[in-house]
Amino acid sequence: MTNTELYHLALSTYGAEAQTLMVMEEMSELQKELCKHARGKDNQLSIAEEIADVLIMLDQMMILHDCESIVAQYKQEKLERLEERLKQ
């Protein structure tokens, strides 16, 4: 099964509302781990795990909202803008 097929299955199994709540929960868990790191905790593995969770959920949100190509376009524009700012 491809990742995309798995994401579609997760969305159809758990539903859009549950997965939308889950993305917020996963982002909160990442935020918590980043705060712990800012306070001096050595938690690289926990941060990596939470980033993976958030990325998986964001992929599902792009499918749910049918905006994968729009996100890619915005991402490219924002990266180009960042590059320009860094050149100054």
LUMDRENMAR-597848 format. One record per residue: residue in three letters; chain; y, z, x of N, C-alpha, C in turn; residue number from 1. Coordinates in nm, 3 decimals, padded with zeros to 5 digits. Example, Ala and Ser with C-alpha at 12.3 -4.5 7.8 and 13.67 -1.06 7.14 Angstrom:
2
+------+------+---------+---------+---------+---------+---------+---------+---------+---------+---------+-----+
| code | unit |      nv |      nw |      nu |     cav |     caw |     cau |      cv |      cw |      cu | pos |
+------+------+---------+---------+---------+---------+---------+---------+---------+---------+---------+-----+
|  ALA |    A | -00.569 |  00.780 |  01.319 | -00.450 |  00.780 |  01.230 | -00.330 |  00.780 |  01.320 |   1 |
|  SER |    A | -00.225 |  00.708 |  01.285 | -00.106 |  00.714 |  01.367 |  00.003 |  00.787 |  01.290 |   2 |
+------+------+---------+---------+---------+---------+---------+---------+---------+---------+---------+-----+
//
This chain:
88
+------+------+---------+---------+---------+---------+---------+---------+---------+---------+---------+-----+
| code | unit |      nv |      nw |      nu |     cav |     caw |     cau |      cv |      cw |      cu | pos |
+------+------+---------+---------+---------+---------+---------+---------+---------+---------+---------+-----+
|  MET |    A | -00.118 |  00.000 |  00.085 |  00.000 |  00.000 |  00.000 |  00.124 |  00.000 |  00.090 |   1 |
|  THR |    A |  00.220 | -00.085 |  00.058 |  00.344 | -00.089 |  00.136 |  00.433 |  00.029 |  00.096 |   2 |
|  ASN |    A |  00.532 |  00.056 |  00.179 |  00.627 |  00.162 |  00.145 |  00.696 |  00.132 |  00.013 |   3 |
|  THR |    A |  00.737 |  00.008 | -00.006 |  00.806 | -00.030 | -00.130 |  00.716 | -00.007 | -00.251 |   4 |
|  GLU |    A |  00.590 | -00.045 | -00.240 |  00.496 | -00.021 | -00.350 |  00.481 |  00.128 | -00.376 |   5 |
|  LEU |    A |  00.475 |  00.206 | -00.270 |  00.463 |  00.351 | -00.283 |  00.586 |  00.410 | -00.351 |   6 |
|  TYR |    A |  00.704 |  00.363 | -00.313 |  00.828 |  00.411 | -00.376 |  00.830 |  00.378 | -00.525 |   7 |
|  HIS |    A |  00.790 |  00.256 | -00.560 |  00.784 |  00.217 | -00.702 |  00.685 |  00.307 | -00.778 |   8 |
|  LEU |    A |  00.572 |  00.335 | -00.716 |  00.472 |  00.420 | -00.779 |  00.526 |  00.562 | -00.798 |   9 |
|  ALA |    A |  00.594 |  00.614 | -00.697 |  00.653 |  00.748 | -00.708 |  00.755 |  00.752 | -00.821 |  10 |
|  LEU |    A |  00.839 |  00.649 | -00.828 |  00.940 |  00.645 | -00.934 |  00.877 |  00.635 | -01.072 |  11 |
|  SER |    A |  00.772 |  00.556 | -01.085 |  00.708 |  00.542 | -01.216 |  00.626 |  00.666 | -01.252 |  12 |
|  THR |    A |  00.572 |  00.733 | -01.152 |  00.491 |  00.853 | -01.177 |  00.577 |  00.974 | -01.210 |  13 |
|  TYR |    A |  00.679 |  00.998 | -01.129 |  00.760 |  01.119 | -01.146 |  00.883 |  01.096 | -01.233 |  14 |
|  GLY |    A |  00.930 |  00.974 | -01.241 |  01.046 |  00.942 | -01.323 |  01.176 |  00.945 | -01.244 |  15 |
|  ALA |    A |  01.272 |  00.872 | -01.295 |  01.402 |  00.859 | -01.228 |  01.475 |  00.992 | -01.218 |  16 |
|  GLU |    A |  01.474 |  01.069 | -01.325 |  01.547 |  01.196 | -01.324 |  01.490 |  01.292 | -01.221 |  17 |
|  ALA |    A |  01.358 |  01.304 | -01.218 |  01.295 |  01.396 | -01.121 |  01.322 |  01.352 | -00.978 |  18 |
|  GLN |    A |  01.315 |  01.222 | -00.952 |  01.337 |  01.174 | -00.816 |  01.485 |  01.186 | -00.777 |  19 |
|  THR |    A |  01.574 |  01.173 | -00.873 |  01.716 |  01.193 | -00.844 |  01.743 |  01.339 | -00.809 |  20 |
|  LEU |    A |  01.681 |  01.430 | -00.881 |  01.695 |  01.571 | -00.846 |  01.631 |  01.599 | -00.710 |  21 |
|  MET |    A |  01.520 |  01.532 | -00.681 |  01.451 |  01.554 | -00.554 |  01.536 |  01.507 | -00.436 |  22 |
|  VAL |    A |  01.608 |  01.396 | -00.451 |  01.692 |  01.350 | -00.339 |  01.799 |  01.454 | -00.310 |  23 |
|  MET |    A |  01.854 |  01.515 | -00.414 |  01.955 |  01.619 | -00.392 |  01.894 |  01.742 | -00.324 |  24 |
|  GLU |    A |  01.772 |  01.777 | -00.364 |  01.703 |  01.890 | -00.302 |  01.675 |  01.861 | -00.154 |  25 |
|  GLU |    A |  01.629 |  01.742 | -00.124 |  01.599 |  01.706 |  00.015 |  01.725 |  01.704 |  00.100 |  26 |
|  MET |    A |  01.836 |  01.655 |  00.044 |  01.962 |  01.655 |  00.120 |  02.009 |  01.797 |  00.145 |  27 |
|  SER |    A |  01.987 |  01.884 |  00.049 |  02.023 |  02.025 |  00.065 |  01.939 |  02.090 |  00.176 |  28 |
|  GLU |    A |  01.812 |  02.057 |  00.181 |  01.726 |  02.113 |  00.286 |  01.769 |  02.064 |  00.424 |  29 |
|  LEU |    A |  01.809 |  01.939 |  00.433 |  01.861 |  01.887 |  00.561 |  01.989 |  01.959 |  00.598 |  30 |
|  GLN |    A |  02.076 |  01.977 |  00.502 |  02.202 |  02.048 |  00.527 |  02.175 |  02.189 |  00.579 |  31 |
|  LYS |    A |  02.077 |  02.257 |  00.520 |  02.042 |  02.392 |  00.562 |  01.995 |  02.392 |  00.708 |  32 |
|  GLU |    A |  01.911 |  02.297 |  00.745 |  01.861 |  02.291 |  00.882 |  01.973 |  02.257 |  00.981 |  33 |
|  LEU |    A |  02.065 |  02.170 |  00.941 |  02.179 |  02.138 |  01.028 |  02.270 |  02.259 |  01.046 |  34 |
|  CYS |    A |  02.287 |  02.338 |  00.942 |  02.367 |  02.460 |  00.953 |  02.300 |  02.560 |  01.048 |  35 |
|  LYS |    A |  02.169 |  02.572 |  01.037 |  02.095 |  02.661 |  01.128 |  02.115 |  02.616 |  01.272 |  36 |
|  HIS |    A |  02.107 |  02.485 |  01.295 |  02.127 |  02.431 |  01.430 |  02.269 |  02.461 |  01.480 |  37 |
|  ALA |    A |  02.367 |  02.448 |  01.393 |  02.506 |  02.476 |  01.431 |  02.525 |  02.623 |  01.469 |  38 |
|  ARG |    A |  02.440 |  02.710 |  01.414 |  02.445 |  02.853 |  01.448 |  02.360 |  02.886 |  01.570 |  39 |
|  GLY |    A |  02.300 |  02.784 |  01.633 |  02.229 |  02.807 |  01.758 |  02.077 |  02.802 |  01.751 |  40 |
|  LYS |    A |  02.021 |  02.777 |  01.635 |  01.874 |  02.772 |  01.625 |  01.822 |  02.641 |  01.684 |  41 |
|  ASP |    A |  01.712 |  02.652 |  01.758 |  01.644 |  02.534 |  01.813 |  01.544 |  02.485 |  01.708 |  42 |
|  ASN |    A |  01.587 |  02.391 |  01.624 |  01.505 |  02.348 |  01.511 |  01.497 |  02.195 |  01.500 |  43 |
|  GLN |    A |  01.486 |  02.130 |  01.614 |  01.483 |  01.984 |  01.617 |  01.374 |  01.927 |  01.526 |  44 |
|  LEU |    A |  01.256 |  01.985 |  01.528 |  01.147 |  01.932 |  01.446 |  01.175 |  01.947 |  01.298 |  45 |
|  SER |    A |  01.234 |  02.059 |  01.259 |  01.270 |  02.079 |  01.119 |  01.376 |  01.979 |  01.075 |  46 |
|  ILE |    A |  01.473 |  01.954 |  01.161 |  01.577 |  01.855 |  01.130 |  01.514 |  01.718 |  01.115 |  47 |
|  ALA |    A |  01.426 |  01.681 |  01.206 |  01.360 |  01.550 |  01.200 |  01.279 |  01.536 |  01.072 |  48 |
|  GLU |    A |  01.208 |  01.641 |  01.034 |  01.128 |  01.636 |  00.911 |  01.217 |  01.617 |  00.788 |  49 |
|  GLU |    A |  01.328 |  01.689 |  00.784 |  01.418 |  01.678 |  00.669 |  01.488 |  01.542 |  00.666 |  50 |
|  ILE |    A |  01.521 |  01.487 |  00.782 |  01.579 |  01.352 |  00.786 |  01.478 |  01.253 |  00.729 |  51 |
|  ALA |    A |  01.352 |  01.266 |  00.766 |  01.248 |  01.176 |  00.713 |  01.240 |  01.188 |  00.561 |  52 |
|  ASP |    A |  01.243 |  01.310 |  00.510 |  01.239 |  01.330 |  00.365 |  01.358 |  01.264 |  00.296 |  53 |
|  VAL |    A |  01.477 |  01.282 |  00.352 |  01.597 |  01.224 |  00.293 |  01.590 |  01.071 |  00.297 |  54 |
|  LEU |    A |  01.547 |  01.015 |  00.408 |  01.536 |  00.869 |  00.418 |  01.440 |  00.813 |  00.313 |  55 |
|  ILE |    A |  01.327 |  00.879 |  00.294 |  01.230 |  00.836 |  00.193 |  01.293 |  00.839 |  00.055 |  56 |
|  MET |    A |  01.365 |  00.946 |  00.025 |  01.427 |  00.957 | -00.107 |  01.541 |  00.857 | -00.123 |  57 |
|  LEU |    A |  01.617 |  00.833 | -00.018 |  01.725 |  00.734 | -00.027 |  01.668 |  00.594 | -00.051 |  58 |
|  ASP |    A |  01.556 |  00.564 |  00.012 |  01.491 |  00.435 | -00.014 |  01.454 |  00.423 | -00.162 |  59 |
|  GLN |    A |  01.405 |  00.532 | -00.220 |  01.372 |  00.530 | -00.362 |  01.497 |  00.513 | -00.448 |  60 |
|  MET |    A |  01.607 |  00.575 | -00.408 |  01.731 |  00.563 | -00.485 |  01.784 |  00.420 | -00.481 |  61 |
|  MET |    A |  01.769 |  00.353 | -00.367 |  01.813 |  00.213 | -00.359 |  01.730 |  00.125 | -00.451 |  62 |
|  ILE |    A |  01.601 |  00.153 | -00.462 |  01.516 |  00.079 | -00.555 |  01.554 |  00.112 | -00.699 |  63 |
|  LEU |    A |  01.569 |  00.240 | -00.727 |  01.602 |  00.284 | -00.862 |  01.731 |  00.220 | -00.913 |  64 |
|  HIS |    A |  01.830 |  00.212 | -00.825 |  01.961 |  00.159 | -00.864 |  01.979 |  00.012 | -00.827 |  65 |
|  ASP |    A |  01.871 | -00.050 | -00.781 |  01.869 | -00.193 | -00.747 |  01.990 | -00.231 | -00.662 |  66 |
|  CYS |    A |  02.007 | -00.159 | -00.551 |  02.126 | -00.181 | -00.469 |  02.094 | -00.194 | -00.320 |  67 |
|  GLU |    A |  01.973 | -00.231 | -00.286 |  01.935 | -00.241 | -00.145 |  02.024 | -00.337 | -00.067 |  68 |
|  SER |    A |  02.048 | -00.454 | -00.122 |  02.130 | -00.552 | -00.050 |  02.276 | -00.510 | -00.045 |  69 |
|  ILE |    A |  02.324 | -00.445 | -00.149 |  02.462 | -00.396 | -00.150 |  02.479 | -00.287 | -00.046 |  70 |
|  VAL |    A |  02.382 | -00.197 | -00.038 |  02.387 | -00.091 |  00.063 |  02.387 | -00.151 |  00.203 |  71 |
|  ALA |    A |  02.302 | -00.250 |  00.225 |  02.297 | -00.315 |  00.357 |  02.431 | -00.377 |  00.392 |  72 |
|  GLN |    A |  02.495 | -00.437 |  00.294 |  02.627 | -00.499 |  00.317 |  02.732 | -00.393 |  00.350 |  73 |
|  TYR |    A |  02.737 | -00.286 |  00.270 |  02.833 | -00.179 |  00.299 |  02.806 | -00.116 |  00.435 |  74 |
|  LYS |    A |  02.679 | -00.096 |  00.466 |  02.643 | -00.035 |  00.595 |  02.694 | -00.121 |  00.710 |  75 |
|  GLN |    A |  02.673 | -00.251 |  00.702 |  02.720 | -00.341 |  00.807 |  02.871 | -00.336 |  00.819 |  76 |
|  GLU |    A |  02.942 | -00.339 |  00.706 |  03.088 | -00.333 |  00.708 |  03.137 | -00.203 |  00.772 |  77 |
|  LYS |    A |  03.073 | -00.093 |  00.738 |  03.114 |  00.036 |  00.791 |  03.085 |  00.047 |  00.941 |  78 |
|  LEU |    A |  02.974 | -00.012 |  00.984 |  02.944 | -00.013 |  01.127 |  03.044 | -00.097 |  01.204 |  79 |
|  GLU |    A |  03.082 | -00.209 |  01.147 |  03.184 | -00.293 |  01.211 |  03.318 | -00.220 |  01.219 |  80 |
|  ARG |    A |  03.354 | -00.150 |  01.112 |  03.478 | -00.072 |  01.112 |  03.473 |  00.038 |  01.218 |  81 |
|  LEU |    A |  03.359 |  00.105 |  01.229 |  03.342 |  00.209 |  01.331 |  03.357 |  00.150 |  01.470 |  82 |
|  GLU |    A |  03.296 |  00.036 |  01.493 |  03.306 | -00.030 |  01.623 |  03.452 | -00.061 |  01.656 |  83 |
|  GLU |    A |  03.525 | -00.111 |  01.559 |  03.667 | -00.142 |  01.582 |  03.747 | -00.016 |  01.615 |  84 |
|  ARG |    A |  03.722 |  00.091 |  01.543 |  03.793 |  00.217 |  01.571 |  03.761 |  00.268 |  01.710 |  85 |
|  LEU |    A |  03.638 |  00.253 |  01.752 |  03.598 |  00.304 |  01.883 |  03.654 |  00.220 |  01.997 |  86 |
|  LYS |    A |  03.688 |  00.097 |  01.971 |  03.748 |  00.010 |  02.073 |  03.893 |  00.046 |  02.099 |  87 |
|  GLN |    A |  03.957 |  00.112 |  02.006 |  04.101 |  00.143 |  02.018 |  04.126 |  00.256 |  02.116 |  88 |
+------+------+---------+---------+---------+---------+---------+---------+---------+---------+---------+-----+
//
